[in-house]
């Protein structure tokens, strides 16, 4: 990939819907990726579409929703779907690239919850199109063989991600930690069973303002990462950043970068029906296995970091690599 990958970004369209995107908060990967690829500093940027292996549709779903649905008077996805359909219609008329592959070497990057819904207006049109999504829910049409799952990451203003912490395992006095709202069924179950009931499994709906959320994660051996309304959670990246072993509590989540990363080596998976057994499961992990998990968390951290400009093996490169792997299966007409 390092030697061969070239990405062309279509020039059509104007900001804010196209060639722009948020750079901060939980949707920030949209804008960061578009900005990285259009900055002129990326080694993967194609100089001409004929030399490209991949084609980026530079649309920001976040900006479409913020612009066309502000104020929010409808949850209909119609306006969002029309923008994307119109854009694909324009480029497919002007250039041969979409039509020759039926979109199989084209991709769009979005962390917005609504992003998967772009396909509903014309499923046949998007049958081969690569959707790079944080909302990688296999029960809602996400296809790991075609689509790409990327981590949801909370990007603070002035930074490129959570501040890393490196507390040693012997400094981690809390067995497991979670603090967050009751968003979605899985969190309701978690709070029902564990909210403010155990000193070792610390689960809070609202954290006392005197307590520091990130420091508590940094003092924990395991960080509970339950799905909310959608499957992805920025807690996974935050946990990895502070050296806390993520405990994934989700039923239909296609894990990011799982083509190359074995999540069983640095995380724990607990299905939602076993939420009452969290303490038993985590207590059953031997000290030796925990130390291996925690060590590997620190080793994989580089894959969940954003750099500008992007660096080998960081999150932007991992995203491109995931798309590149799917592009290798595409045979173009000669």
Residue frames relative to the residue before (quaternion, step in Angstrom):
aa qw qx qy qz dx dy dz
X 1.0000 0.0000 0.0000 0.0000 0.00 0.00 0.00
X 0.6382 0.5626 -0.3297 0.4092 3.57 0.90 -0.93
X 0.7336 0.4229 -0.2238 0.4826 3.57 1.07 -0.75
X 0.8057 0.3689 -0.1448 0.4402 3.57 0.96 -0.86
X 0.6242 0.5999 -0.3579 0.3500 3.59 1.00 -0.75
X 0.0641 0.7573 -0.6474 0.0576 3.54 -1.00 0.99
X 0.1571 -0.7988 0.5794 0.0388 3.56 -0.88 1.05
X 0.1793 -0.7595 0.6169 0.1019 3.54 -0.92 0.97
X 0.1789 -0.7571 0.6202 0.1008 3.55 -1.03 0.88
X 0.4354 -0.7047 0.4916 0.2685 3.56 -0.70 1.06
X 0.4349 -0.7288 0.4820 0.2179 3.55 -1.03 0.88
X 0.5332 0.6672 -0.3970 0.3361 3.57 1.17 -0.48
X 0.7396 0.4174 -0.3089 0.4282 3.53 -1.22 0.56
X 0.2450 -0.7632 0.5854 0.1220 3.52 -1.28 0.49
X 0.5789 -0.5509 0.4581 0.3893 3.57 -1.22 0.48
X 0.5966 -0.0959 -0.7806 -0.1599 1.57 -2.32 0.90
X 0.5481 0.6459 -0.4113 0.3365 3.61 1.15 -0.29
X 0.7797 0.1940 -0.0752 0.5905 3.56 1.13 -0.72
X 0.8269 0.2000 -0.1710 0.4970 3.58 -1.20 0.66
X 0.6988 0.3535 -0.2681 0.5611 3.57 1.08 0.66
X 0.1432 0.7920 -0.5872 0.0865 3.57 -1.25 0.08
X 0.6292 -0.5438 0.3842 0.4009 3.59 -1.20 0.35
X 0.2857 -0.7649 0.5566 0.1536 3.56 -1.07 0.76
X 0.7639 0.3265 -0.1605 0.5330 3.57 1.26 -0.29
X 0.7490 0.3874 -0.3219 0.4306 3.51 -1.44 0.16
X 0.7771 -0.4149 0.2163 0.4210 3.58 -1.27 -0.06
X 0.6840 0.4493 -0.2958 0.4927 3.61 1.24 -0.22
X 0.4037 0.8006 -0.4011 0.1873 3.56 1.30 -0.12
X 0.5388 0.6335 -0.4187 0.3647 3.60 1.13 -0.42
X 0.5453 0.6100 -0.4019 0.4110 3.63 1.14 -0.52
X 0.7495 0.4038 -0.2214 0.4756 3.54 0.64 -1.14
X 0.6193 0.5488 -0.3464 0.4419 3.58 1.02 -0.75
X 0.6903 0.4763 -0.2949 0.4579 3.58 0.88 -0.88
X 0.6527 0.5002 -0.3214 0.4695 3.60 0.90 -0.89
X 0.6710 0.5026 -0.2991 0.4557 3.57 0.91 -0.92
X 0.6292 0.5345 -0.3306 0.4573 3.59 1.02 -0.79
X 0.7165 0.4567 -0.2629 0.4570 3.57 0.83 -0.97
X 0.7367 0.4035 -0.2364 0.4884 3.61 1.07 -0.64
X 0.4811 0.6996 -0.4231 0.3165 3.59 1.26 -0.07
X 0.4532 -0.6804 0.4555 0.3524 3.57 1.19 -0.49
X 0.6270 0.5540 -0.3312 0.4363 3.58 1.29 -0.05
X 0.5712 0.6145 -0.3842 0.3854 3.58 1.21 -0.29
X 0.4443 -0.6977 0.5024 0.2516 3.56 -0.91 0.95
X 0.6601 0.5251 -0.2970 0.4475 3.57 1.24 -0.38
X 0.4931 0.6724 -0.4264 0.3505 3.59 1.25 -0.08
X 0.3385 -0.7442 0.5437 0.1896 3.57 -0.77 1.05
X 0.4217 -0.7051 0.5126 0.2495 3.57 -1.07 0.75
X 0.7757 0.0795 -0.0245 0.6256 3.56 1.24 -0.54
X 0.5711 -0.6309 0.3872 0.3549 3.63 -0.92 0.73
X 0.5956 0.5899 -0.3732 0.3975 3.61 1.11 -0.54
X 0.7050 0.4399 -0.2747 0.4837 3.61 1.14 -0.47
X 0.5302 0.6679 -0.3886 0.3489 3.59 1.30 -0.09
X 0.3212 -0.7036 0.6019 0.1988 3.54 -1.26 0.65
X 0.7877 0.1604 -0.0518 0.5926 3.54 1.18 -0.69
X 0.2046 -0.7733 0.5928 0.0931 3.54 -1.21 0.65
X 0.2441 -0.7853 0.5579 0.1116 3.55 -0.71 1.14
X 0.2649 -0.6995 0.6418 0.1691 3.53 -0.99 0.94
X 0.2218 -0.8554 0.4554 0.1084 3.63 -0.10 1.27
X 0.3066 0.7594 -0.5027 0.2769 3.55 0.91 1.00
X 0.2194 -0.7504 0.6079 0.1385 3.58 -1.06 0.79
X 0.3500 -0.7396 0.5378 0.2031 3.56 -0.52 1.18
X 0.6076 0.5616 -0.3535 0.4365 3.60 1.03 -0.75
X 0.7003 0.4633 -0.2834 0.4633 3.58 0.84 -0.92
X 0.5942 0.5461 -0.3662 0.4633 3.59 1.10 -0.62
X 0.6810 0.4809 -0.2905 0.4697 3.57 0.85 -0.98
X 0.6821 0.4938 -0.2967 0.4505 3.61 0.88 -0.90
X 0.7177 0.4498 -0.2512 0.4686 3.58 1.06 -0.74
X 0.7858 0.3587 -0.1796 0.4708 3.57 0.72 -1.06
X 0.7407 0.3662 -0.2156 0.5205 3.57 1.19 -0.41
X 0.5664 0.5822 -0.3899 0.4339 3.59 1.17 0.52
X 0.4458 -0.3017 -0.8055 0.2478 1.57 -0.99 2.29
X 0.5482 -0.6241 0.4497 0.3282 3.56 -1.19 0.61
X 0.0370 0.8135 -0.5763 0.0684 3.56 -0.39 1.27
X 0.7830 0.1375 -0.0951 0.5992 3.57 1.29 -0.17
X 0.3305 -0.7236 0.5708 0.2034 3.54 -1.19 0.64
X 0.3696 0.7288 -0.4935 0.2979 3.57 1.25 0.21
X 0.3670 -0.7451 0.5179 0.2045 3.57 -0.92 0.92
X 0.3488 0.7969 -0.4536 0.1937 3.59 1.30 -0.02
X 0.6837 0.4850 -0.3030 0.4533 3.62 0.81 -0.95
X 0.6319 0.5301 -0.3185 0.4672 3.58 0.99 -0.85
X 0.6905 0.4873 -0.2823 0.4539 3.56 0.84 -0.98
X 0.6390 0.5330 -0.3334 0.4431 3.60 1.02 -0.75
X 0.6268 0.5410 -0.3447 0.4422 3.60 0.97 -0.83
X 0.6975 0.4626 -0.2804 0.4699 3.58 0.84 -0.97
X 0.6392 0.5234 -0.3246 0.4605 3.60 0.97 -0.82
X 0.6611 0.5043 -0.3083 0.4622 3.58 0.93 -0.89
X 0.6519 0.5181 -0.3246 0.4485 3.58 0.94 -0.83
X 0.6639 0.4834 -0.3044 0.4826 3.57 0.94 -0.88
X 0.6129 0.5528 -0.3456 0.4465 3.58 1.06 -0.70
X 0.6558 0.5149 -0.3042 0.4607 3.58 0.98 -0.85
X 0.7298 0.4314 -0.2674 0.4580 3.60 0.71 -1.00
X 0.6416 0.5204 -0.3387 0.4503 3.60 1.09 -0.59
X 0.6428 0.4983 -0.3168 0.4879 3.58 1.22 -0.45
X 0.7301 0.4499 -0.2381 0.4560 3.58 1.01 -0.82
X 0.7998 0.2079 -0.0749 0.5581 3.59 1.08 -0.71
X 0.4974 -0.6829 0.4502 0.2891 3.60 -1.17 0.50
X 0.5242 0.7232 -0.3793 0.2415 3.58 1.21 -0.46
X 0.6527 0.4949 -0.3279 0.4707 3.61 0.92 -0.80
X 0.7063 0.4952 -0.2757 0.4241 3.57 0.80 -1.01
X 0.6534 0.5334 -0.3329 0.4215 3.60 0.98 -0.74
X 0.7770 0.2877 -0.1629 0.5356 3.61 1.12 -0.57
X 0.3660 -0.7261 0.4804 0.3286 3.58 1.33 -0.14
X 0.7152 -0.4812 0.2351 0.4490 3.56 1.06 0.84
X 0.4392 0.7400 -0.4333 0.2680 3.61 1.25 0.02
X 0.7314 0.3381 -0.2352 0.5435 3.61 1.20 -0.31
X 0.5539 0.5635 -0.3928 0.4705 3.56 1.24 0.59
X 0.0000 -0.8176 0.5757 -0.0109 3.57 -1.06 0.67
X 0.1910 -0.7376 0.6396 0.1016 3.51 -1.37 0.46
X 0.2286 -0.7823 0.5701 0.1036 3.58 -1.02 0.86
X 0.2287 0.7793 -0.5627 0.1542 3.58 -0.77 0.99
X 0.2416 -0.7583 0.5890 0.1405 3.53 -1.15 0.74
X 0.4644 0.6903 -0.4545 0.3182 3.60 1.20 -0.05
X 0.5885 -0.6066 0.4076 0.3459 3.57 -1.06 0.77
X 0.6924 0.4921 -0.2796 0.4476 3.59 1.08 -0.68
X 0.4484 0.7444 -0.4337 0.2383 3.59 1.18 -0.38
X 0.6498 0.5181 -0.3605 0.4234 3.68 0.83 -0.74
X 0.6332 0.5852 -0.3275 0.3865 3.59 1.15 -0.59
X 0.4567 0.6803 -0.4691 0.3294 3.60 1.19 -0.11
X 0.6644 0.5498 -0.2945 0.4118 3.58 1.12 -0.68
X 0.5749 0.6589 -0.3707 0.3130 3.58 1.14 -0.55
X 0.6152 0.5795 -0.3580 0.3968 3.60 1.07 -0.65
X 0.7963 -0.0052 0.0390 0.6036 3.60 1.07 -0.73
X 0.1627 -0.8448 0.5003 0.0972 3.63 0.43 1.16
X 0.6314 0.5487 -0.3445 0.4262 3.61 1.00 -0.74
X 0.6263 0.5509 -0.3332 0.4397 3.59 1.04 -0.80
X 0.7607 0.3713 -0.1809 0.5008 3.57 1.03 -0.85
X 0.3035 0.8092 -0.4727 0.1725 3.56 1.24 0.20
X 0.7896 0.2634 -0.1368 0.5371 3.60 1.08 -0.69
X 0.4616 0.7015 -0.4210 0.3428 3.56 1.31 -0.19
X 0.3514 -0.7445 0.5324 0.1966 3.62 -0.94 0.92
X 0.1185 -0.7817 0.6109 0.0423 3.56 -0.66 1.15
X 0.1721 -0.7725 0.6064 0.0774 3.57 -0.71 1.12
X 0.0714 0.8563 -0.4894 0.1487 3.54 -0.15 1.35
X 0.4015 -0.6362 0.5915 0.2901 3.52 -1.27 0.49
X 0.6894 0.4515 -0.2625 0.5020 3.56 1.04 -0.81
X 0.1153 0.8353 -0.5172 0.1466 3.55 0.60 1.27
X 0.1494 0.8151 -0.5311 0.1768 3.54 0.51 1.28
X 0.3258 -0.7835 0.4975 0.1803 3.59 -0.42 1.21
X 0.6256 0.5276 -0.3472 0.4579 3.61 1.19 -0.34
X 0.7248 0.3857 -0.2257 0.5243 3.59 1.29 -0.20
X 0.7573 -0.4445 0.2051 0.4323 3.57 1.06 0.73
X 0.4636 0.6479 -0.4781 0.3698 3.61 1.20 0.07
X 0.1271 -0.8003 0.5853 0.0280 3.57 -0.82 1.08
X 0.3534 -0.7831 0.4664 0.2108 3.62 -0.24 1.23
X 0.6263 0.5465 -0.3541 0.4286 3.61 1.08 -0.54
X 0.7581 0.3317 -0.1763 0.5330 3.59 1.18 -0.55
X 0.7502 0.3764 -0.1966 0.5068 3.56 0.88 -0.97
X 0.3305 -0.7288 0.5702 0.1859 3.55 -1.32 0.33
X 0.2534 -0.7462 0.6001 0.1373 3.55 -0.92 0.98
X 0.0390 -0.7853 0.6176 0.0179 3.56 -0.92 0.92
X 0.5757 -0.6102 0.4087 0.3594 3.60 -1.10 0.60
X 0.3791 -0.6519 0.5978 0.2719 3.51 -1.21 0.60
X 0.0086 -0.8143 0.5782 -0.0494 3.58 -0.72 1.07
X 0.3247 -0.7377 0.5617 0.1867 3.54 -0.89 0.96
X 0.1177 -0.8186 0.5620 0.0144 3.57 -0.45 1.27
X 0.2702 -0.7792 0.5408 0.1653 3.62 -0.35 1.18
X 0.6048 -0.5396 0.4292 0.3986 3.57 -1.22 0.43
X 0.8150 0.2373 -0.1994 0.4895 3.53 -0.94 0.95
X 0.7256 0.3371 -0.2260 0.5557 3.57 1.30 0.02
X 0.4038 -0.7034 0.5255 0.2569 3.55 -1.32 0.02
X 0.8079 -0.0672 0.0181 0.5852 3.56 1.23 0.41
X 0.7265 -0.4029 0.3001 0.4688 3.59 -1.26 -0.07
X 0.5174 -0.6299 0.4803 0.3237 3.55 -1.17 0.60
X 0.4062 -0.7333 0.4821 0.2546 3.63 -0.60 1.06
X 0.0935 -0.7508 0.6506 0.0648 3.53 -1.26 0.64
X 0.1676 -0.8099 0.5590 0.0599 3.54 -1.08 0.68
X 0.1238 0.7979 -0.5763 0.1265 3.60 0.79 0.96
X 0.4560 -0.6914 0.4887 0.2742 3.57 -0.89 0.92
X 0.6735 -0.5249 0.3323 0.4006 3.61 -1.13 0.52
X 0.6766 0.5011 -0.3069 0.4437 3.60 0.98 -0.73
X 0.6404 0.5029 -0.3251 0.4810 3.60 1.29 -0.14
X 0.5914 0.5748 -0.3536 0.4413 3.56 1.30 -0.03
X 0.1146 -0.8588 0.4992 0.0071 3.55 -0.05 1.36
X 0.6594 0.4795 -0.3022 0.4939 3.60 1.25 -0.34
X 0.4442 -0.6989 0.4877 0.2763 3.58 -0.81 0.96
X 0.7959 -0.1146 0.1236 0.5815 3.60 0.75 -1.05
X 0.0989 -0.8136 0.5730 0.0013 3.56 -1.08 0.79
X 0.1345 0.7458 -0.6495 0.0620 3.53 -1.23 0.70
X 0.0729 0.7504 -0.6565 0.0219 3.54 -1.16 0.70
X 0.3943 0.7088 -0.5067 0.2923 3.58 -0.72 1.05
X 0.6421 -0.5559 0.3861 0.3599 3.51 -1.30 0.34
X 0.5532 -0.6148 0.4594 0.3240 3.52 -1.29 0.41
X 0.1756 0.8061 -0.5347 0.1826 3.54 0.61 1.21
X 0.8337 0.1311 -0.1145 0.5241 3.57 -0.43 1.15
X 0.6907 -0.5352 0.3227 0.3639 3.51 -1.27 0.57
X 0.6518 0.5297 -0.3306 0.4305 3.60 0.91 -0.87
X 0.6732 0.4785 -0.3060 0.4735 3.59 0.93 -0.79
X 0.5873 0.5598 -0.3693 0.4530 3.58 1.08 -0.63
X 0.6668 0.4935 -0.2977 0.4725 3.56 0.93 -0.92
X 0.6426 0.5326 -0.3196 0.4486 3.57 0.95 -0.89
X 0.6992 0.4627 -0.2753 0.4704 3.58 0.84 -0.96
X 0.6132 0.5601 -0.3482 0.4348 3.57 1.03 -0.72
X 0.7488 0.4116 -0.2208 0.4703 3.58 0.91 -0.89
X 0.8437 0.2592 -0.0694 0.4650 3.59 0.94 -0.87
X 0.4598 0.7187 -0.4477 0.2677 3.63 1.15 -0.32
X 0.8631 -0.1169 0.0329 0.4902 3.56 -0.70 1.23
X 0.5181 0.6680 -0.3922 0.3625 3.59 1.11 0.64
X 0.7971 0.2297 -0.0889 0.5513 3.60 1.17 -0.38
X 0.4242 -0.7194 0.4924 0.2449 3.58 -0.93 0.86
X 0.6848 0.4682 -0.2869 0.4790 3.58 1.15 -0.56
X 0.7255 0.2499 -0.1691 0.6186 3.58 1.08 -0.74
X 0.0699 -0.8411 0.5361 -0.0129 3.54 0.06 1.35
X 0.0635 0.7919 -0.5963 0.1151 3.55 -0.40 1.30
X 0.0127 0.8062 -0.5872 0.0706 3.55 -0.70 1.15
X 0.3787 -0.6867 0.5631 0.2606 3.55 -1.13 0.65
X 0.7789 0.0523 -0.0240 0.6245 3.55 0.95 -0.86
X 0.3145 -0.7723 0.5271 0.1638 3.55 -0.63 1.13
X 0.5570 -0.5962 0.4669 0.3412 3.55 -1.02 0.83
X 0.5218 -0.6748 0.4292 0.2969 3.59 -0.85 0.99
X 0.6227 0.5464 -0.3402 0.4450 3.58 1.19 -0.44
X 0.6671 0.4867 -0.2938 0.4814 3.59 1.25 -0.33
X 0.3519 -0.7378 0.5447 0.1876 3.55 -1.09 0.77
X 0.4563 -0.7264 0.4552 0.2385 3.55 -0.54 1.26
X 0.7204 0.4553 -0.2605 0.4537 3.59 0.78 -1.01
X 0.6339 0.5169 -0.3385 0.4652 3.58 1.05 -0.67
X 0.6383 0.5182 -0.3266 0.4662 3.58 1.04 -0.73
X 0.6198 0.5102 -0.3394 0.4903 3.59 1.07 -0.69
X 0.6682 0.5167 -0.2897 0.4501 3.57 1.02 -0.84
X 0.6844 0.4527 -0.2781 0.4993 3.58 1.24 -0.40
X 0.6204 0.5732 -0.3233 0.4267 3.57 1.30 -0.08
X 0.4750 -0.6423 0.5215 0.2998 3.53 -1.17 0.65
X 0.7983 0.1082 -0.0167 0.5923 3.55 0.92 -0.99
X 0.1779 -0.7673 0.6082 0.0990 3.57 -1.06 0.81
X 0.3422 -0.7527 0.5295 0.1896 3.56 -0.63 1.15
X 0.0656 -0.8041 0.5904 -0.0238 3.57 -0.80 1.11
X 0.0251 0.8275 -0.5592 0.0425 3.60 0.32 1.21
X 0.5454 -0.5768 0.4851 0.3667 3.54 -1.18 0.52
X 0.3166 -0.7075 0.5938 0.2157 3.53 -1.25 0.54
X 0.7953 -0.1124 0.1285 0.5817 3.55 -0.76 -1.02
X 0.7526 0.2117 -0.1379 0.6081 3.56 1.20 -0.61
X 0.6753 -0.5604 0.3071 0.3684 3.58 -1.21 0.47
X 0.6985 0.4857 -0.2851 0.4415 3.60 0.99 -0.78
X 0.0521 -0.7791 0.6238 0.0338 3.55 -1.25 0.50
X 0.4629 -0.6790 0.4887 0.2929 3.61 -0.94 0.84
X 0.4867 0.6745 -0.4272 0.3545 3.60 1.25 -0.23
X 0.5825 0.5899 -0.3844 0.4061 3.58 1.09 -0.63
X 0.6968 0.4452 -0.2703 0.4932 3.59 0.84 -0.98
X 0.6295 0.5301 -0.3410 0.4544 3.58 0.99 -0.77
X 0.6348 0.5307 -0.3251 0.4579 3.58 0.96 -0.87
X 0.6677 0.4938 -0.2994 0.4698 3.57 0.88 -0.95
X 0.6429 0.5456 -0.3207 0.4314 3.59 1.01 -0.80
X 0.7519 0.3567 -0.2064 0.5146 3.58 1.05 -0.71
X 0.5588 -0.6582 0.3648 0.3485 3.58 1.25 0.33
X 0.4746 0.6540 -0.4371 0.3949 3.55 1.22 0.55
X 0.4502 -0.6973 0.4812 0.2821 3.60 -0.82 0.93
X 0.3566 -0.7493 0.5094 0.2278 3.65 -0.58 1.06
X 0.1721 -0.7329 0.6493 0.1080 3.53 -1.11 0.82
X 0.2011 -0.8192 0.5322 0.0725 3.56 -0.25 1.31
X 0.0216 -0.7849 0.6184 -0.0330 3.55 -0.65 1.17
X 0.3939 0.6851 -0.4907 0.3671 3.53 0.06 1.33
X 0.3629 -0.7725 0.4867 0.1859 3.57 -1.06 0.69
X 0.8213 0.2023 -0.0777 0.5278 3.62 1.04 -0.64
X 0.4032 0.7463 -0.4424 0.2912 3.58 1.20 0.50
X 0.2403 -0.7327 0.6218 0.1370 3.58 -0.79 1.10
X 0.3468 -0.8021 0.4479 0.1890 3.56 -0.25 1.28
X 0.5570 -0.6358 0.4222 0.3276 3.60 -1.01 0.80
X 0.8710 0.1132 -0.0947 0.4686 3.53 -1.23 0.72
X 0.3306 0.7828 -0.4791 0.2201 3.60 1.16 0.46
X 0.4456 0.6528 -0.4697 0.3933 3.59 1.28 0.10
X 0.8153 0.2183 -0.0792 0.5305 3.56 1.04 -0.78
X 0.7146 0.3964 -0.2518 0.5185 3.61 1.19 -0.40
X 0.2635 -0.7402 0.6011 0.1459 3.56 -0.92 0.97
X 0.2945 -0.8093 0.4847 0.1531 3.56 -0.13 1.30
X 0.5779 0.5883 -0.3918 0.4080 3.61 1.11 -0.44
X 0.6237 0.5623 -0.3315 0.4301 3.59 1.23 -0.38
X 0.8224 0.1840 -0.0849 0.5315 3.61 1.14 -0.46
X 0.7397 0.2916 -0.2261 0.5628 3.60 1.20 0.36
X 0.3285 -0.7006 0.5931 0.2223 3.53 -1.36 0.16
X 0.1951 -0.7761 0.5890 0.1124 3.58 -0.94 0.87
X 0.0029 -0.7753 0.6311 -0.0231 3.56 -0.92 0.98
X 0.3405 -0.7426 0.5322 0.2223 3.63 -0.53 1.07
X 0.6606 -0.5598 0.3243 0.3808 3.57 -1.11 0.66
X 0.6481 0.5370 -0.3412 0.4186 3.61 1.01 -0.67
X 0.6997 0.4421 -0.2723 0.4907 3.58 1.25 -0.26
X 0.2702 0.7854 -0.5110 0.2215 3.58 1.21 0.42
X 0.6462 0.5098 -0.3530 0.4449 3.68 0.90 -0.68
X 0.7056 0.4635 -0.2588 0.4693 3.61 1.19 -0.45
X 0.2781 0.8074 -0.4923 0.1689 3.60 1.25 0.17
X 0.6994 0.4767 -0.2916 0.4456 3.57 0.73 -1.01
X 0.6467 0.5204 -0.3152 0.4599 3.58 0.96 -0.87
X 0.6603 0.5108 -0.3062 0.4575 3.58 0.94 -0.91
X 0.7119 0.4542 -0.2691 0.4631 3.60 0.80 -0.98
X 0.6307 0.5182 -0.3302 0.4741 3.58 1.07 -0.68
X 0.6527 0.5389 -0.3009 0.4394 3.55 1.19 -0.59
X 0.5521 0.5800 -0.3984 0.4473 3.59 1.28 -0.10
X 0.4109 -0.7405 0.4779 0.2336 3.57 -0.57 1.15
X 0.6316 -0.5313 0.3963 0.4022 3.61 -1.16 0.48
X 0.6369 0.5398 -0.3297 0.4408 3.57 1.01 -0.79
X 0.6784 0.4710 -0.2952 0.4804 3.58 0.92 -0.89
X 0.6214 0.5422 -0.3519 0.4428 3.59 0.98 -0.77
X 0.6597 0.5135 -0.3157 0.4488 3.59 0.88 -0.89
X 0.6338 0.5131 -0.3309 0.4749 3.58 1.06 -0.70
X 0.6448 0.5185 -0.3163 0.4639 3.56 0.96 -0.89
X 0.6906 0.4941 -0.2844 0.4450 3.56 0.85 -0.99
X 0.6277 0.5312 -0.3281 0.4648 3.57 1.04 -0.77
X 0.6858 0.4809 -0.2870 0.4649 3.57 0.94 -0.87
X 0.5492 0.5836 -0.3936 0.4503 3.59 1.16 -0.50
X 0.6809 0.4716 -0.2900 0.4794 3.59 0.90 -0.88
X 0.6508 0.5290 -0.3175 0.4426 3.59 1.09 -0.67
X 0.7295 0.4170 -0.2506 0.4808 3.61 0.98 -0.78
X 0.4070 0.7484 -0.4569 0.2560 3.60 1.25 -0.22
X 0.6276 0.5715 -0.3474 0.3985 3.61 0.95 -0.81
X 0.6468 0.5273 -0.3217 0.4473 3.60 1.15 -0.56
X 0.7192 0.4065 -0.2310 0.5140 3.60 1.26 -0.30
X 0.5407 0.5882 -0.4027 0.4467 3.55 1.26 0.51
X 0.2782 -0.7255 0.6031 0.1806 3.55 -1.21 0.61
X 0.0426 -0.7643 0.6430 0.0242 3.54 -1.02 0.89
X 0.0959 -0.7623 0.6350 0.0806 3.53 -1.22 0.55
X 0.4170 -0.3166 -0.8096 0.2653 1.54 -0.94 2.29
X 0.6620 -0.5248 0.3658 0.3906 3.53 -1.25 0.48
X 0.2224 -0.7654 0.5934 0.1122 3.54 -1.21 0.65
X 0.6456 -0.5163 0.3765 0.4182 3.61 -1.15 0.49
X 0.8473 0.1745 -0.1869 0.4655 3.52 -1.11 0.95
X 0.5274 0.6040 -0.4553 0.3869 3.63 1.14 0.12
X 0.7763 -0.3938 0.2280 0.4361 3.56 -1.33 0.05
X 0.6591 0.4992 -0.3198 0.4627 3.60 0.95 -0.79
X 0.6557 0.4884 -0.3135 0.4829 3.59 0.99 -0.77
X 0.6330 0.5243 -0.3316 0.4631 3.59 1.03 -0.74
X 0.6124 0.5378 -0.3377 0.4708 3.56 1.07 -0.75
X 0.6776 0.4856 -0.2923 0.4687 3.56 0.83 -0.97
X 0.6410 0.5282 -0.3260 0.4516 3.59 0.98 -0.81
X 0.6420 0.5264 -0.3234 0.4541 3.58 1.00 -0.81
X 0.6565 0.4811 -0.3086 0.4923 3.58 1.02 -0.80
X 0.6218 0.5608 -0.3237 0.4405 3.57 1.00 -0.87
X 0.6367 0.5331 -0.3338 0.4461 3.62 0.94 -0.81
X 0.6796 0.4643 -0.2958 0.4848 3.58 0.99 -0.76
X 0.6086 0.5569 -0.3455 0.4473 3.59 1.12 -0.62
X 0.5979 0.5934 -0.3626 0.3985 3.63 1.11 -0.63
X 0.6649 0.5077 -0.2979 0.4598 3.59 1.20 -0.48
X 0.5929 0.5920 -0.3544 0.4152 3.57 1.29 -0.14
X 0.1484 -0.7702 0.6164 0.0691 3.57 -0.84 1.04
X 0.2146 -0.7904 0.5655 0.0977 3.57 -0.61 1.16
X 0.5528 -0.6036 0.4470 0.3608 3.57 -1.09 0.59
X 0.4223 -0.7181 0.4957 0.2454 3.57 -0.94 0.85
